[in-house]
Amino acid sequence: MRRVVLIVTLAVAACAATPAERIQARQDLMRSNKAALIELGKITSGEAPWNAEAAQRFAVTVINNAVRIPALTEKGTGPESGRTRARPEIWTDPDNFERAAWNIEDQARGILALARVGDEAGVRARLTRLEKDCDGCHSRFMFPEFPR
C-alpha cells in the first residue's frame, strides 16, 4: 500500500513537469544511483575504509531513487520527447520494468539492513546482486548508447 501511495504521489508531481524535464530527472536519478554504487563499491572493496553509516546513506539513496523510477517513465517520456537511452520496452512491458525497479529497491533495502548491523561481508554480497539486477535492467530497458 505504501508503494502505491508513493507512486501515485510521485506520478502527480511528475505530471507538472514537461516530458523533457522528466527525461532529465530520470537521467539525473540514474547518475545519482551510479555515484552511490561507486562509493558503496569503494567501501566494500577496501578501496576506502569500511563505513557502515556511509553504506547506509548510499543504500538509502538507491532505495529512494528506485521508488521514483516508475513515475519518471510515464508514456510520452521516451525518445519521442527528447534525447534518451530508454528502450521502448519500458512502455511495452511496464510490468516487468516496474518489477525490475522493485528488485533494485529490495536489494538496496537488504544492503541497508546489513549495513545497520555492520555486516560488511553481507553488504558486499548483496551489492554484487544489486549490481547484477542493475545490469539486467539496463540491458533490457536501456540502449547502450544514445540512438541516432
C-alpha positions, 0 to 999 in steps of 0.5 A: 500500500505504501508503494502505491501511495508513493507512486501515485504521489510521485506520478502527480508531481511528475505530471507538472513537469514537461516530458523533457524535464522528466527525461532529465530527472530520470537521467539525473536519478540514474547518475545519482544511483551510479555515484552511490554504487561507486562509493558503496563499491569503494567501501566494500572493496577496501578501496576506502575504509569500511563505513557502515553509516556511509553504506547506509546513506548510499543504500538509502539513496538507491532505495529512494531513487528506485521508488521514483523510477516508475513515475519518471517513465510515464508514456510520452517520456521516451525518445519521442520527447527528447534525447534518451537511452530508454528502450521502448520496452519500458512502455511495452512491458511496464510490468516487468520494468516496474518489477525490475525497479522493485528488485533494485529497491529490495536489494538496496533495502537488504544492503541497508539492513546489513549495513545497520548491523555492520555486516560488511561481508553481507553488504558486499554480497548483496551489492554484487546482486544489486549490481547484477539486477542493475545490469539486467535492467539496463540491458533490457530497458536501456540502449547502450548508447544514445540512438541516432 
